[in-house]
Amino acid sequence: MGGTRALSFSSLCAASLAAAASATRSPLLSSRHRARHLRPRFAAAAMSSSSSPAPAPGADPAAPAAPSASSAIDFLTLCYCLKTTKRAGWVRRGLQGPESVADHMYRMGVMALVAADLPAGVNRDRCVKMAIVHDIAEAIVGDITPADGVPKEEKSRREKEALDHMCSLLGGGSRADEIRELWMEYENNATLEAKVVKDFDKVEMILQALEYEKEQGRDLEEFFQSTAGKFQTDVGKAWAAEVASRRK
């Protein structure tokens, strides 16, 4: 990244993180409010970033550049919002201690890692990576759900724009290209890996619903109904059936 831009973004991030720490100490602000407070400033910084750093003298301009330490930390600082943004469905139902977007993506990654019954030919490593990045744009746009009334095409447009800003924040190169490719593959449901990860997305949600039902004495049938008949793979169907069996 150019020194001036990186410095200004780093300064912004430092100020935002200080604000987050202050907000954490205040009982008046929820973590969802903190995420909404911080996200616009992170997004503005990402949108103003240059598309790629200037090549070093003598470097091959055609060679993909690995993200610098500065670019990587800027990117990871933006990803902080994934840890503070609570999943909107649980928030709307008034559940105590709702999981974050990062919580959701992490367990999906573990699902892909431990699944012993993946379809033949599926690339497990690609599934793990896809689970890690499939909701990454929510660091900027937040968790948009059907209840928000945003058309599917508009939701996709916002998330694609956010993803492009995040990839430019990394300075382009092979790492950014892979993140973009994985995200698009998932978004388009384009491969068997994408279908598996989409099923894990639904399984993780109903497993979390089951846990909230047991912990908080709530009836969350609507979340189970929202996934009924929508699983695309045998592993997804089998895992969903196992989760459902544990509600009895």
Accessible surface in RSA format (square Angstrom, percent):
REM  Atomic radii and reference values for relative SASA: ProtOr
REM  Chains: A
REM  Algorithm: Lee & Richards
REM  Probe-radius: 1.40
REM  Slices: 20
REM RES _ NUM      All-atoms   Total-Side   Main-Chain    Non-polar    All polar
REM                ABS   REL    ABS   REL    ABS   REL    ABS   REL    ABS   REL
RES MET A   1    31.99  16.6   2.97   2.0  29.02  69.1   3.45   2.9  28.54  37.8
RES GLY A   2    36.40  44.9   0.00   N/A  36.40  44.9  34.98  96.0   1.42   3.2
RES GLY A   3    58.94  72.7   0.00   N/A  58.94  72.7  41.19 113.0  17.75  39.7
RES THR A   4   119.58  85.1 110.78 112.3   8.81  21.0  77.58 104.2  42.00  63.5
RES ARG A   5    37.00  15.5  31.60  16.1   5.40  12.9  33.33  45.5   3.68   2.2
RES ALA A   6    10.96  10.1  10.80  16.7   0.16   0.4  10.96  15.4   0.00   0.0
RES LEU A   7   123.71  68.9 119.67  85.6   4.05  10.2 123.30  86.6   0.41   1.1
RES SER A   8    65.58  55.4  53.05  70.8  12.53  28.9  47.56 101.3  18.02  25.2
RES PHE A   9     3.37   1.7   0.76   0.5   2.60   6.8   3.36   2.0   0.00   0.0
RES SER A  10    48.38  40.9  41.68  55.6   6.70  15.4  30.46  64.9  17.92  25.1
RES SER A  11    64.67  54.6  52.30  69.8  12.37  28.5  39.37  83.8  25.30  35.4
RES LEU A  12    48.89  27.2  43.20  30.9   5.69  14.3  48.33  33.9   0.56   1.5
RES CYS A  13     6.94   5.2   6.94   7.7   0.00   0.0   6.83  17.3   0.11   0.1
RES ALA A  14    62.41  57.4  50.50  77.9  11.91  27.1  56.67  79.8   5.74  15.2
RES ALA A  15    54.63  50.2  41.64  64.3  12.98  29.5  49.88  70.2   4.75  12.6
RES SER A  16     0.00   0.0   0.00   0.0   0.00   0.0   0.00   0.0   0.00   0.0
RES LEU A  17    70.25  39.1  65.42  46.8   4.83  12.1  65.70  46.1   4.55  12.2
RES ALA A  18    62.52  57.5  48.78  75.3  13.74  31.3  56.97  80.2   5.56  14.7
RES ALA A  19    29.63  27.2  18.47  28.5  11.16  25.4  26.15  36.8   3.48   9.2
RES ALA A  20     2.85   2.6   1.78   2.7   1.07   2.4   2.85   4.0   0.00   0.0
RES ALA A  21    48.26  44.4  39.78  61.4   8.48  19.3  46.88  66.0   1.38   3.6
RES SER A  22    58.14  49.1  54.47  72.7   3.68   8.5  17.72  37.7  40.42  56.6
RES ALA A  23     8.32   7.7   4.95   7.6   3.38   7.7   7.97  11.2   0.35   0.9
RES THR A  24    84.42  60.0  64.32  65.2  20.10  47.9  56.38  75.7  28.05  42.4
RES ARG A  25   180.17  75.6 147.80  75.3  32.37  77.1  78.54 107.3 101.63  61.6
RES SER A  26    34.39  29.1  26.89  35.9   7.50  17.3  23.09  49.2  11.30  15.8
RES PRO A  27   133.12  97.0  90.75  82.7  42.38 154.0 104.53  86.3  28.59 177.7
RES LEU A  28   154.81  86.2 129.91  92.9  24.90  62.6 134.18  94.2  20.63  55.5
RES LEU A  29    79.04  44.0  71.75  51.3   7.30  18.3  72.33  50.8   6.71  18.1
RES SER A  30    54.69  46.2  40.98  54.7  13.71  31.6  49.56 105.5   5.13   7.2
RES SER A  31    19.09  16.1  14.46  19.3   4.63  10.7   8.76  18.7  10.33  14.5
RES ARG A  32    35.59  14.9  35.42  18.1   0.17   0.4  11.70  16.0  23.89  14.5
RES HIS A  33    90.36  49.4  85.68  59.6   4.67  12.0  55.83  57.5  34.53  40.2
RES ARG A  34    33.90  14.2  32.84  16.7   1.06   2.5   1.64   2.2  32.26  19.6
RES ALA A  35     0.54   0.5   0.54   0.8   0.00   0.0   0.54   0.8   0.00   0.0
RES ARG A  36   130.95  55.0 122.26  62.3   8.69  20.7  42.84  58.5  88.11  53.4
RES HIS A  37   106.73  58.3  92.62  64.4  14.11  36.1  68.07  70.2  38.65  45.0
RES LEU A  38     0.43   0.2   0.43   0.3   0.00   0.0   0.43   0.3   0.00   0.0
RES ARG A  39    22.63   9.5  22.63  11.5   0.00   0.0   8.32  11.4  14.31   8.7
RES PRO A  40    83.42  60.8  71.10  64.8  12.32  44.8  78.76  65.0   4.66  28.9
RES ARG A  41    77.39  32.5  75.00  38.2   2.39   5.7  47.04  64.3  30.35  18.4
RES PHE A  42     0.00   0.0   0.00   0.0   0.00   0.0   0.00   0.0   0.00   0.0
RES ALA A  43    10.78   9.9  10.78  16.6   0.00   0.0  10.78  15.2   0.00   0.0
RES ALA A  44    59.82  55.0  49.28  76.0  10.54  24.0  55.02  77.5   4.80  12.7
RES ALA A  45     8.48   7.8   2.76   4.3   5.72  13.0   8.36  11.8   0.12   0.3
RES ALA A  46     0.00   0.0   0.00   0.0   0.00   0.0   0.00   0.0   0.00   0.0
RES MET A  47    93.95  48.7  71.23  47.1  22.72  54.1  41.75  35.5  52.20  69.2
RES SER A  48    82.20  69.5  52.17  69.6  30.03  69.2  50.31 107.1  31.89  44.7
RES SER A  49    15.32  12.9   0.01   0.0  15.31  35.3   0.00   0.0  15.32  21.5
RES SER A  50    52.78  44.6  39.94  53.3  12.84  29.6  47.19 100.5   5.59   7.8
RES SER A  51    86.12  72.8  74.04  98.8  12.09  27.8  45.49  96.9  40.63  56.9
RES SER A  52    62.53  52.8  48.68  65.0  13.85  31.9  22.31  47.5  40.23  56.4
RES PRO A  53    39.06  28.5  28.72  26.2  10.34  37.6  29.37  24.2   9.69  60.2
RES ALA A  54    89.04  81.9  61.09  94.3  27.95  63.6  67.21  94.7  21.83  57.8
RES PRO A  55    95.75  69.8  70.57  64.3  25.18  91.5  81.09  67.0  14.66  91.1
RES ALA A  56    65.90  60.6  52.29  80.7  13.61  31.0  57.98  81.7   7.92  21.0
RES PRO A  57   140.43 102.4 107.17  97.7  33.26 120.9 118.97  98.2  21.46 133.4
RES GLY A  58    89.76 110.7   0.00   N/A  89.76 110.7  44.14 121.1  45.62 102.2
RES ALA A  59    50.22  46.2  27.31  42.1  22.91  52.1  37.35  52.6  12.88  34.1
RES ASP A  60    89.53  62.7  72.75  72.4  16.78  39.7  34.08  80.2  55.45  55.3
RES PRO A  61   118.86  86.6  87.75  80.0  31.11 113.1  92.01  76.0  26.85 166.9
RES ALA A  62    90.91  83.6  55.46  85.6  35.45  80.6  66.38  93.5  24.54  65.0
RES ALA A  63    55.54  51.1  38.76  59.8  16.78  38.2  43.46  61.2  12.08  32.0
RES PRO A  64    96.40  70.3  68.34  62.3  28.06 102.0  77.78  64.2  18.62 115.7
RES ALA A  65    53.41  49.1  42.23  65.2  11.18  25.4  49.80  70.1   3.62   9.6
RES ALA A  66    85.29  78.4  61.47  94.9  23.82  54.2  63.86  89.9  21.43  56.8
RES PRO A  67    38.67  28.2  18.68  17.0  19.99  72.7  21.24  17.5  17.43 108.3
RES SER A  68    49.30  41.7  36.94  49.3  12.37  28.5  46.52  99.1   2.78   3.9
RES ALA A  69    83.23  76.5  66.47 102.6  16.76  38.1  74.52 104.9   8.71  23.1
RES SER A  70    46.61  39.4  34.73  46.4  11.87  27.4  40.13  85.5   6.48   9.1
RES SER A  71     0.84   0.7   0.84   1.1   0.00   0.0   0.00   0.0   0.84   1.2
RES ALA A  72    29.24  26.9  28.80  44.4   0.45   1.0  29.24  41.2   0.00   0.0
RES ILE A  73   104.48  59.5 104.48  77.8   0.00   0.0 104.48  75.2   0.00   0.0
RES ASP A  74     3.72   2.6   3.58   3.6   0.13   0.3   0.13   0.3   3.58   3.6
RES PHE A  75    16.42   8.2  16.42  10.2   0.00   0.0  16.42  10.0   0.00   0.0
RES LEU A  76   103.86  57.8  95.05  68.0   8.81  22.1  95.24  66.9   8.62  23.2
RES THR A  77    18.43  13.1  12.53  12.7   5.89  14.0   5.82   7.8  12.61  19.1
RES LEU A  78     0.00   0.0   0.00   0.0   0.00   0.0   0.00   0.0   0.00   0.0
RES CYS A  79    20.74  15.7  18.40  20.5   2.34   5.5  13.76  34.9   6.97   7.5
RES TYR A  80    52.15  24.3  49.67  28.3   2.48   6.4  38.51  28.9  13.64  16.8
RES CYS A  81     0.00   0.0   0.00   0.0   0.00   0.0   0.00   0.0   0.00   0.0
RES LEU A  82     9.28   5.2   9.28   6.6   0.00   0.0   9.28   6.5   0.00   0.0
RES LYS A  83   135.64  66.2 123.20  75.6  12.44  29.6  68.23  61.4  67.41  71.8
RES THR A  84    11.52   8.2  10.36  10.5   1.16   2.8  11.52  15.5   0.00   0.0
RES THR A  85     1.96   1.4   1.96   2.0   0.00   0.0   1.96   2.6   0.00   0.0
RES LYS A  86    43.58  21.3  43.58  26.7   0.00   0.0  11.55  10.4  32.03  34.1
RES ARG A  87    30.08  12.6  30.08  15.3   0.00   0.0   4.24   5.8  25.84  15.7
RES ALA A  88     0.96   0.9   0.68   1.0   0.28   0.6   0.95   1.3   0.01   0.0
RES GLY A  89    23.06  28.4   0.00   N/A  23.06  28.4  19.25  52.8   3.81   8.5
RES TRP A  90     4.16   1.7   4.16   2.0   0.00   0.0   2.88   1.5   1.28   2.1
RES VAL A  91    53.05  34.9  40.85  37.0  12.20  29.4  43.07  37.4   9.98  27.1
RES ARG A  92   115.91  48.7  78.49  40.0  37.41  89.1  57.82  79.0  58.09  35.2
RES ARG A  93    67.88  28.5  59.35  30.3   8.53  20.3  26.78  36.6  41.10  24.9
RES GLY A  94    54.43  67.1   0.00   N/A  54.43  67.1  34.57  94.9  19.86  44.5
RES LEU A  95     8.93   5.0   0.00   0.0   8.93  22.5   0.00   0.0   8.93  24.0
RES GLN A  96   141.11  78.9 129.67  94.8  11.44  27.2  44.93  95.6  96.17  72.9
RES GLY A  97    69.37  85.5   0.00   N/A  69.37  85.5  40.28 110.5  29.09  65.2
RES PRO A  98    22.61  16.5  20.41  18.6   2.20   8.0  20.41  16.8   2.20  13.7
RES GLU A  99    11.94   6.9   7.92   6.0   4.02   9.6  10.50  20.3   1.44   1.2
RES SER A 100     3.33   2.8   3.33   4.4   0.00   0.0   1.12   2.4   2.21   3.1
RES VAL A 101     0.00   0.0   0.00   0.0   0.00   0.0   0.00   0.0   0.00   0.0
RES ALA A 102    25.33  23.3  21.08  32.5   4.25   9.7  22.39  31.5   2.94   7.8
RES ASP A 103    72.65  50.9  64.15  63.9   8.50  20.1  18.63  43.8  54.02  53.9
RES HIS A 104     0.00   0.0   0.00   0.0   0.00   0.0   0.00   0.0   0.00   0.0
RES MET A 105    12.59   6.5  12.52   8.3   0.07   0.2  12.59  10.7   0.00   0.0
RES TYR A 106   160.31  74.8 152.26  86.6   8.05  20.9 118.43  89.0  41.87  51.6
RES ARG A 107    62.52  26.3  62.52  31.9   0.00   0.0  38.38  52.5  24.14  14.6
RES MET A 108     0.00   0.0   0.00   0.0   0.00   0.0   0.00   0.0   0.00   0.0
RES GLY A 109     6.88   8.5   0.00   N/A   6.88   8.5   6.41  17.6   0.47   1.0
RES VAL A 110    50.89  33.5  49.61  44.9   1.28   3.1  50.15  43.6   0.73   2.0
RES MET A 111    10.89   5.6  10.21   6.8   0.68   1.6  10.89   9.3   0.00   0.0
RES ALA A 112     0.01   0.0   0.01   0.0   0.00   0.0   0.01   0.0   0.00   0.0
RES LEU A 113   111.85  62.3 100.55  71.9  11.30  28.4 100.55  70.6  11.30  30.4
RES VAL A 114    94.82  62.4  69.00  62.5  25.82  62.2  75.79  65.9  19.03  51.6
RES ALA A 115     1.15   1.1   0.00   0.0   1.15   2.6   0.67   0.9   0.48   1.3
RES ALA A 116   103.50  95.2  63.78  98.4  39.72  90.3  69.57  98.0  33.93  89.9
RES ASP A 117    71.79  50.3  54.53  54.3  17.25  40.8  43.73 102.9  28.05  28.0
RES LEU A 118    30.12  16.8   9.07   6.5  21.05  52.9   9.07   6.4  21.05  56.7
RES PRO A 119    35.60  25.9  21.14  19.3  14.45  52.5  32.26  26.6   3.34  20.7
RES ALA A 120   100.87  92.7  68.94 106.4  31.93  72.6  79.57 112.1  21.30  56.4
RES GLY A 121    81.56 100.6   0.00   N/A  81.56 100.6  43.11 118.3  38.45  86.1
RES VAL A 122    21.53  14.2   0.02   0.0  21.51  51.8   0.36   0.3  21.17  57.4
RES ASN A 123    76.02  52.4  67.77  65.5   8.25  19.9  19.62  47.2  56.40  54.5
RES ARG A 124    82.51  34.6  78.30  39.9   4.21  10.0  30.43  41.6  52.08  31.6
RES ASP A 125    99.13  69.4  96.47  96.0   2.66   6.3  21.84  51.4  77.29  77.1
RES ARG A 126    53.82  22.6  51.60  26.3   2.23   5.3  19.75  27.0  34.08  20.7
RES CYS A 127     0.00   0.0   0.00   0.0   0.00   0.0   0.00   0.0   0.00   0.0
RES VAL A 128    30.43  20.0  30.43  27.6   0.00   0.0  30.43  26.4   0.00   0.0
RES LYS A 129    88.37  43.1  87.44  53.7   0.93   2.2  51.72  46.6  36.65  39.0
RES MET A 130     0.00   0.0   0.00   0.0   0.00   0.0   0.00   0.0   0.00   0.0
RES ALA A 131     0.02   0.0   0.02   0.0   0.00   0.0   0.02   0.0   0.00   0.0
RES ILE A 132    91.45  52.0  89.91  67.0   1.54   3.7  90.23  65.0   1.23   3.3
RES VAL A 133    10.35   6.8  10.35   9.4   0.00   0.0  10.35   9.0   0.00   0.0
RES HIS A 134     7.38   4.0   1.53   1.1   5.86  15.0   1.43   1.5   5.95   6.9
RES ASP A 135    21.77  15.2  19.52  19.4   2.25   5.3   2.25   5.3  19.52  19.5
RES ILE A 136    10.06   5.7  10.06   7.5   0.00   0.0  10.06   7.2   0.00   0.0
RES ALA A 137     1.20   1.1   1.20   1.9   0.00   0.0   1.20   1.7   0.00   0.0
RES GLU A 138     8.39   4.8   8.39   6.3   0.00   0.0   1.03   2.0   7.36   6.0
RES ALA A 139     0.00   0.0   0.00   0.0   0.00   0.0   0.00   0.0   0.00   0.0
RES ILE A 140    14.10   8.0   6.99   5.2   7.11  17.1   6.99   5.0   7.11  19.3
RES VAL A 141    37.44  24.6  11.59  10.5  25.85  62.3  18.34  15.9  19.09  51.8
RES GLY A 142     6.16   7.6   0.00   N/A   6.16   7.6   6.16  16.9   0.00   0.0
RES ASP A 143    17.12  12.0  10.18  10.1   6.94  16.4   0.22   0.5  16.91  16.9
RES ILE A 144    18.10  10.3  12.31   9.2   5.79  13.9  12.83   9.2   5.26  14.3
RES THR A 145    23.89  17.0  20.60  20.9   3.29   7.8  22.99  30.9   0.90   1.4
RES PRO A 146   132.34  96.4 107.25  97.8  25.08  91.2 117.43  97.0  14.91  92.7
RES ALA A 147    76.34  70.2  32.91  50.8  43.43  98.8  45.98  64.8  30.36  80.4
RES ASP A 148    64.28  45.0  33.09  32.9  31.20  73.8  17.10  40.2  47.19  47.1
RES GLY A 149    64.03  79.0   0.00   N/A  64.03  79.0  37.79 103.7  26.25  58.8
RES VAL A 150    31.67  20.8  15.80  14.3  15.87  38.3  17.37  15.1  14.30  38.8
RES PRO A 151    85.03  62.0  72.50  66.1  12.53  45.6  84.81  70.0   0.22   1.4
RES LYS A 152   167.55  81.7 156.96  96.3  10.60  25.2 102.37  92.1  65.18  69.4
RES GLU A 153   132.09  75.8 122.31  92.5   9.77  23.3  72.98 141.2  59.11  48.3
RES GLU A 154    49.13  28.2  45.56  34.5   3.57   8.5  22.32  43.2  26.81  21.9
RES LYS A 155    60.03  29.3  60.03  36.8   0.00   0.0  29.74  26.8  30.28  32.3
RES SER A 156    32.47  27.4  31.81  42.5   0.67   1.5  13.66  29.1  18.82  26.4
RES ARG A 157   124.74  52.4 116.39  59.3   8.35  19.9  73.96 101.1  50.77  30.8
RES ARG A 158    90.15  37.9  87.86  44.8   2.29   5.5  20.40  27.9  69.75  42.3
RES GLU A 159     9.77   5.6   9.77   7.4   0.00   0.0   2.03   3.9   7.74   6.3
RES LYS A 160    69.22  33.8  69.22  42.5   0.00   0.0  42.40  38.2  26.82  28.6
RES GLU A 161    75.97  43.6  73.10  55.3   2.87   6.8  18.78  36.3  57.19  46.7
RES ALA A 162     1.65   1.5   0.78   1.2   0.86   2.0   1.40   2.0   0.25   0.7
RES LEU A 163     0.12   0.1   0.12   0.1   0.00   0.0   0.12   0.1   0.00   0.0
RES ASP A 164    46.25  32.4  43.38  43.2   2.88   6.8  21.90  51.5  24.36  24.3
RES HIS A 165    39.17  21.4  38.77  26.9   0.40   1.0  28.87  29.8  10.30  12.0
RES MET A 166     1.05   0.5   1.05   0.7   0.00   0.0   1.05   0.9   0.00   0.0
RES CYS A 167     0.47   0.4   0.34   0.4   0.14   0.3   0.42   1.1   0.06   0.1
RES SER A 168    22.78  19.3  18.95  25.3   3.83   8.8  19.86  42.3   2.93   4.1
RES LEU A 169     0.00   0.0   0.00   0.0   0.00   0.0   0.00   0.0   0.00   0.0
RES LEU A 170    10.77   6.0   9.82   7.0   0.95   2.4   9.82   6.9   0.95   2.6
RES GLY A 171     6.67   8.2   0.00   N/A   6.67   8.2   1.99   5.4   4.68  10.5
RES GLY A 172    19.08  23.5   0.00   N/A  19.08  23.5  18.87  51.8   0.21   0.5
RES GLY A 173    16.84  20.8   0.00   N/A  16.84  20.8   5.56  15.2  11.28  25.3
RES SER A 174    48.48  41.0  43.55  58.1   4.93  11.4  28.04  59.7  20.44  28.6
RES ARG A 175   115.11  48.3 114.15  58.2   0.95   2.3  47.67  65.1  67.44  40.9
RES ALA A 176     0.27   0.2   0.27   0.4   0.00   0.0   0.27   0.4   0.00   0.0
RES ASP A 177    78.49  55.0  75.39  75.0   3.10   7.3  26.30  61.9  52.19  52.1
RES GLU A 178    36.55  21.0  33.53  25.4   3.01   7.2  19.04  36.8  17.51  14.3
RES ILE A 179    26.66  15.2  26.66  19.9   0.00   0.0  26.66  19.2   0.00   0.0
RES ARG A 180    70.83  29.7  70.83  36.1   0.00   0.0  33.09  45.2  37.74  22.9
RES GLU A 181   100.17  57.5  92.19  69.7   7.98  19.0  36.31  70.2  63.87  52.1
RES LEU A 182     3.23   1.8   3.23   2.3   0.00   0.0   3.23   2.3   0.00   0.0
RES TRP A 183     4.24   1.7   4.14   2.0   0.09   0.2   1.09   0.6   3.15   5.1
RES MET A 184    60.73  31.5  60.49  40.0   0.24   0.6  60.50  51.4   0.23   0.3
RES GLU A 185    17.69  10.2  12.50   9.5   5.19  12.4  10.30  19.9   7.39   6.0
RES TYR A 186    18.97   8.9  18.97  10.8   0.00   0.0  12.40   9.3   6.56   8.1
RES GLU A 187    54.99  31.6  36.18  27.4  18.82  44.8   8.76  16.9  46.24  37.8
RES ASN A 188    90.87  62.7  65.08  62.9  25.80  62.1  20.86  50.2  70.01  67.7
RES ASN A 189    44.79  30.9  37.34  36.1   7.45  17.9  13.75  33.1  31.04  30.0
RES ALA A 190    66.26  60.9  29.78  46.0  36.48  83.0  37.71  53.1  28.55  75.6
RES THR A 191    46.34  33.0  39.72  40.3   6.62  15.8  46.34  62.2   0.00   0.0
RES LEU A 192    72.27  40.2  64.26  46.0   8.01  20.1  64.77  45.5   7.50  20.2
RES GLU A 193    22.40  12.9  22.40  17.0   0.00   0.0   0.63   1.2  21.77  17.8
RES ALA A 194     0.00   0.0   0.00   0.0   0.00   0.0   0.00   0.0   0.00   0.0
RES LYS A 195    63.99  31.2  63.99  39.3   0.00   0.0  42.77  38.5  21.21  22.6
RES VAL A 196     0.00   0.0   0.00   0.0   0.00   0.0   0.00   0.0   0.00   0.0
RES VAL A 197     0.00   0.0   0.00   0.0   0.00   0.0   0.00   0.0   0.00   0.0
RES LYS A 198    41.53  20.3  41.32  25.4   0.21   0.5  12.86  11.6  28.67  30.5
RES ASP A 199     0.00   0.0   0.00   0.0   0.00   0.0   0.00   0.0   0.00   0.0
RES PHE A 200     0.02   0.0   0.02   0.0   0.00   0.0   0.02   0.0   0.00   0.0
RES ASP A 201    35.03  24.5  34.23  34.1   0.80   1.9   0.05   0.1  34.98  34.9
RES LYS A 202    43.05  21.0  41.97  25.8   1.08   2.6  25.29  22.8  17.76  18.9
RES VAL A 203     2.35   1.5   2.35   2.1   0.00   0.0   2.35   2.0   0.00   0.0
RES GLU A 204     1.18   0.7   1.18   0.9   0.00   0.0   0.00   0.0   1.18   1.0
RES MET A 205    35.94  18.6  35.94  23.8   0.00   0.0   9.56   8.1  26.38  35.0
RES ILE A 206     4.47   2.5   4.47   3.3   0.00   0.0   4.47   3.2   0.00   0.0
RES LEU A 207    44.52  24.8  44.52  31.8   0.00   0.0  44.52  31.3   0.00   0.0
RES GLN A 208    21.88  12.2  21.88  16.0   0.00   0.0   0.00   0.0  21.88  16.6
RES ALA A 209     0.00   0.0   0.00   0.0   0.00   0.0   0.00   0.0   0.00   0.0
RES LEU A 210     7.25   4.0   7.25   5.2   0.00   0.0   7.25   5.1   0.00   0.0
RES GLU A 211    49.94  28.7  48.30  36.5   1.64   3.9  26.96  52.1  22.98  18.8
RES TYR A 212     9.01   4.2   9.01   5.1   0.00   0.0   6.95   5.2   2.06   2.5
RES GLU A 213    24.13  13.9  16.96  12.8   7.18  17.1  10.61  20.5  13.52  11.0
RES LYS A 214   138.91  67.8 103.10  63.3  35.81  85.3  75.82  68.2  63.08  67.2
RES GLU A 215   129.39  74.3  89.30  67.6  40.09  95.5  44.69  86.4  84.69  69.1
RES GLN A 216    46.47  26.0  19.47  14.2  27.00  64.3  21.69  46.2  24.78  18.8
RES GLY A 217    70.42  86.8   0.00   N/A  70.42  86.8  36.67 100.6  33.76  75.6
RES ARG A 218    75.51  31.7  64.84  33.1  10.67  25.4  27.76  37.9  47.75  28.9
RES ASP A 219   100.08  70.1  85.33  84.9  14.74  34.9  42.10  99.1  57.98  57.8
RES LEU A 220     0.05   0.0   0.00   0.0   0.05   0.1   0.05   0.0   0.00   0.0
RES GLU A 221    62.82  36.1  61.89  46.8   0.94   2.2  41.24  79.8  21.58  17.6
RES GLU A 222    93.48  53.7  80.71  61.1  12.77  30.4  38.45  74.4  55.03  44.9
RES PHE A 223    23.30  11.7  22.79  14.1   0.52   1.3  23.30  14.1   0.00   0.0
RES PHE A 224    19.68   9.8  14.57   9.0   5.11  13.3  15.07   9.1   4.61  13.2
RES GLN A 225   111.10  62.1  98.11  71.7  12.99  30.9  33.29  70.9  77.80  59.0
RES SER A 226    54.52  46.1  39.25  52.4  15.27  35.2  47.07 100.2   7.44  10.4
RES THR A 227     6.30   4.5   6.28   6.4   0.01   0.0   3.01   4.0   3.29   5.0
RES ALA A 228    63.21  58.1  40.56  62.6  22.65  51.5  48.87  68.8  14.34  38.0
RES GLY A 229    86.55 106.7   0.00   N/A  86.55 106.7  43.66 119.8  42.88  96.0
RES LYS A 230   118.93  58.0 105.58  64.8  13.35  31.8  68.19  61.4  50.74  54.0
RES PHE A 231    26.68  13.3  14.63   9.1  12.05  31.3  14.63   8.9  12.05  34.5
RES GLN A 232    69.03  38.6  37.22  27.2  31.80  75.7  30.33  64.6  38.70  29.4
RES THR A 233     8.28   5.9   2.73   2.8   5.55  13.2   8.28  11.1   0.00   0.0
RES ASP A 234   116.85  81.8 109.00 108.5   7.85  18.6  37.28  87.7  79.57  79.4
RES VAL A 235     2.73   1.8   0.00   0.0   2.73   6.6   1.98   1.7   0.76   2.0
RES GLY A 236     0.00   0.0   0.00   N/A   0.00   0.0   0.00   0.0   0.00   0.0
RES LYS A 237   111.82  54.6 105.06  64.5   6.76  16.1  57.89  52.1  53.93  57.4
RES ALA A 238    54.56  50.2  40.10  61.9  14.46  32.9  48.79  68.7   5.77  15.3
RES TRP A 239    56.90  22.8  54.77  26.5   2.13   5.0  47.62  25.4   9.28  15.1
RES ALA A 240    11.35  10.4   9.87  15.2   1.49   3.4  10.23  14.4   1.12   3.0
RES ALA A 241    63.32  58.2  50.42  77.8  12.90  29.3  58.27  82.1   5.05  13.4
RES GLU A 242    84.45  48.5  81.30  61.5   3.15   7.5  37.12  71.8  47.32  38.6
RES VAL A 243    10.12   6.7  10.00   9.1   0.12   0.3  10.12   8.8   0.00   0.0
RES ALA A 244    44.71  41.1  41.54  64.1   3.17   7.2  41.54  58.5   3.17   8.4
RES SER A 245    52.31  44.2  39.14  52.2  13.17  30.3  33.78  71.9  18.53  26.0
RES ARG A 246   141.04  59.2 127.64  65.1  13.39  31.9  36.34  49.7 104.70  63.5
RES ARG A 247    82.07  34.5  49.28  25.1  32.79  78.1  19.20  26.2  62.87  38.1
RES LYS A 248   214.23 104.5 145.08  89.0  69.15 164.6 127.61 114.9  86.63  92.3
END  Absolute sums over single chains surface
CHAIN  1 A    12280.7       9593.0       2687.7       7556.8       4723.9
END  Absolute sums over all chains
TOTAL         12280.7       9593.0       2687.7       7556.8       4723.9
